[in-house]
Amino acid sequence: MRIAVDAMGGDFAPREVIEGAILAQTQLNVDIALVGDRDILANYLKQHNYQESDRLEIVPSEGIIEMDDEPLEGLRRKPNSSIAVAMNLVKRKQADAVVSAGHSGAAMAAALLRLGRLPGVDRPAIGALFPTQVAHKPVLLLDVGANVDCRPKFLEQFAIMGSLYSKYAIGIQEPKVGLLNIGEEACKGNELAIRVHQALQDNPQITFAGNAEGRDILKGQFDVIVCDGFAGNIVLKFAEGVGNAVMQILKEELPKGWRGKLGALILKPNLKKVKERIDADEYGGALLLGVAGICVISHGSSNAISIRNAIRVAKDAVDHGVLDRIRGQIKPKVSIPADDTPDDPPT
């Protein structure tokens, strides 16, 4: 398996991206195509006493899409940027998946332009895994940022794609799907939520378990939760902040002096497990579901561990044939008919 990695994307690129790619190549037994400035990447590999080989190859690109660039305009002005070249490798079947911690809007736009959408999918969605109170039972939340404004049919499609991913990639036999809302009752929420609730209830392709309030996300009673990208992105960033805050509070509240050192030593294995369960870096990245290729978008502040785990997410999606599972499952006509308003341009 060969994974294309946007080595120039991210707050700490290319250093952390390269270190994460090396970890993935050695630990996950995958081939890596590092996409970026050849001289810069070769110099970083040399610093790690690592040489370019068939298993870790540098693919040259020119320029990057900056965070303040408008995605589509940036791709037009920089057709050979690192994310564009990485996406082209997947399009040409020279790589099985692409991973990027750079401009998420540019990654999504490049995926739509280079790979296209799967048949029947109106809008791709970014699906992020969250830990829950139930050990080894994550919940998939989508969309977490690809579509700020959604129509009911988009969320219905998110539910189908998320359910298939949960079943085949995570191993949940009958994933329970929830709709993020402000109350449990079917009549609660705005017009979008009320219409989507009815559609999900009537859809035979999923197991709809009702509305999920904010406090239900991490309980483990749902396997998939759907929402628009505005609410989903707020939840994602809030969860990352909570995880960091919990670890900081634990450090500050442990007793000082020899008692604290002794207690920390005794609790070290447990604290390590706590960190693994709530640390966003352990989950790596979010899969862009609905495009005709495997694309994983990692957060901009990704470190080497996060990049390594993002590559793992991509590998798992390829291993479990996520694209083939979704392809053909979403019909052009879903239970909610389209209105007369034309589709919005990609965000």
C-alpha positions, -999 to 999 in steps of 0.1 A, spaced: 0 0 0 13 35 -9 1 66 9 7 101 -5 15 125 23 13 163 18 46 170 35 43 208 33 9 211 49 4 218 86 17 242 113 48 221 120 55 209 85 76 195 72 95 183 103 66 167 122 50 154 89 83 137 79 88 122 114 52 109 114 56 94 79 88 76 90 69 62 120 41 50 97 64 35 72 82 14 98 54 6 121 24 1 97 44 -15 68 32 10 42 50 28 14 51 66 16 52 92 -11 63 125 6 50 153 -16 68 187 -14 99 207 -21 126 181 -29 156 199 -15 138 207 18 125 172 23 158 155 13 176 177 39 151 167 67 155 130 58 192 134 60 189 149 94 170 117 105 197 95 89 170 83 65 175 79 28 150 81 0 140 46 -12 113 27 -30 94 26 3 98 63 12 100 84 -19 100 122 -25 76 134 -51 85 170 -60 59 198 -60 59 236 -63 44 258 -36 17 253 -9 -18 265 -4 -15 290 25 -42 291 52 -54 326 40 -57 314 4 -92 309 -10 -92 271 -18 -104 271 -54 -84 302 -64 -53 288 -46 -55 256 -66 -59 275 -98 -29 297 -91 -8 268 -78 -17 237 -99 15 220 -88 11 227 -51 18 198 -26 -19 190 -20 -27 191 -58 2 168 -66 -6 144 -38 -42 142 -49 -31 136 -85 -11 105 -73 -44 90 -61 -62 100 -93 -36 83 -114 -36 52 -91 0 59 -81 -11 60 -45 -40 44 -26 -48 74 -3 -37 109 5 -31 125 40 -29 162 46 -26 184 77 -27 216 55 -55 238 44 -86 216 49 -107 236 24 -80 232 -2 -78 195 5 -115 191 0 -116 212 -31 -86 193 -46 -104 160 -38 -136 172 -55 -117 185 -86 -92 157 -90 -112 126 -77 -148 137 -81 -178 125 -60 -191 90 -56 -223 84 -76 -254 97 -58 -234 118 -33 -243 155 -33 -218 166 -8 -188 148 8 -185 150 46 -156 150 70 -161 122 96 -141 124 128 -139 97 155 -144 107 191 -137 85 222 -166 76 244 -172 64 279 -173 28 266 -137 16 260 -127 8 224 -161 21 211 -156 54 193 -184 75 178 -182 89 143 -194 125 140 -200 139 105 -199 165 91 -172 183 111 -165 211 87 -168 204 50 -204 219 47 -213 248 69 -248 250 55 -266 218 48 -298 206 32 -318 177 46 -307 153 18 -271 160 26 -275 148 62 -294 117 51 -265 108 29 -240 115 57 -260 90 78 -257 63 51 -220 68 45 -212 70 82 -232 39 90 -213 19 63 -179 32 75 -188 23 111 -199 -12 101 -170 -21 78 -140 -1 90 -148 0 128 -166 -34 130 -200 -23 145 -224 -49 131 -255 -27 133 -244 10 138 -269 31 157 -273 65 140 -282 97 159 -291 132 148 -274 160 168 -302 181 182 -312 203 212 -336 177 226 -347 140 224 -382 146 210 -388 144 173 -404 178 173 -374 196 187 -349 217 168 -350 239 137 -367 231 104 -336 213 92 -335 190 122 -372 182 121 -371 173 84 -339 152 87 -354 133 118 -383 121 97 -361 112 68 -337 91 89 -366 74 106 -380 64 72 -347 53 57 -343 14 57 -306 16 51 -297 27 86 -306 20 122 -319 53 134 -318 57 172 -332 92 175 -319 126 184 -286 129 202 -281 159 225 -246 174 231 -241 154 263 -249 122 245 -220 124 220 -194 108 243 -218 83 262 -213 55 237 -250 49 230 -246 61 194 -221 48 168 -227 76 142 -240 111 148 -249 134 119 -250 172 119 -241 202 96 -205 212 94 -210 244 114 -221 226 146 -198 196 139 -167 218 137 -175 236 169 -179 202 187 -146 190 172 -126 220 184 -144 220 218 -135 183 223 -99 189 214 -98 217 240 -114 196 267 -89 169 262 -60 193 266 -76 209 296 -82 176 314 -45 166 310 -34 201 322 -57 199 352 -43 165 361 -8 178 360 -16 208 381 -36 190 407 -12 161 414 5 167 448 38 183 448 70 170 463 79 133 470 42 124 475 34 137 440 63 119 424 54 87 441 17 90 432 26 99 396 49 68 394 21 45 407 -5 61 384 17 64 353 2 33 335 -33 46 342 -25 82 332 -10 69 299 -42 50 292 -63 81 300 -42 102 276 -46 76 248 -83 77 252 -88 114 252 -58 127 232 -69 140 197 -35 130 184 -43 93 190 -72 95 165 -50 111 138 -73 126 112 -108 127 97 -118 108 66 -135 127 38 -164 105 29 -181 107 -4 -153 114 -28 -139 88 -52 -107 82 -33 -94 79 2 -85 113 17 -77 119 53 -76 155 67 -56 159 98 -57 190 121 -33 218 113 -14 214 146 -6 177 140 26 163 155 44 132 144 21 109 164 -10 125 149 4 122 113 13 85 119 -22 78 131 -38 98 102 -19 74 79 -33 45 99 -68 59 93 -61 60 56 -46 25 56 -76 11 75 -100 27 50 -82 11 21 -79 -23 39 -116 -24 45 -126 -13 11 -146 17 23 -150 32 -12 -165 0 -26 -188 -3 4 -202 32 -2 -203 31 -40 -237 24 -52 -254 25 -18 -266 61 -22 -292 66 -49 -295 99 -68 -330 102 -53 -333 99 -15 -364 102 5 -362 140 6 -367 156 -29 -344 184 -40 -359 219 -40 -356 242 -70 -326 261 -55 -293 253 -73 -266 236 -53 -242 259 -35 -206 260 -47 -181 238 -27 -169 255 5 
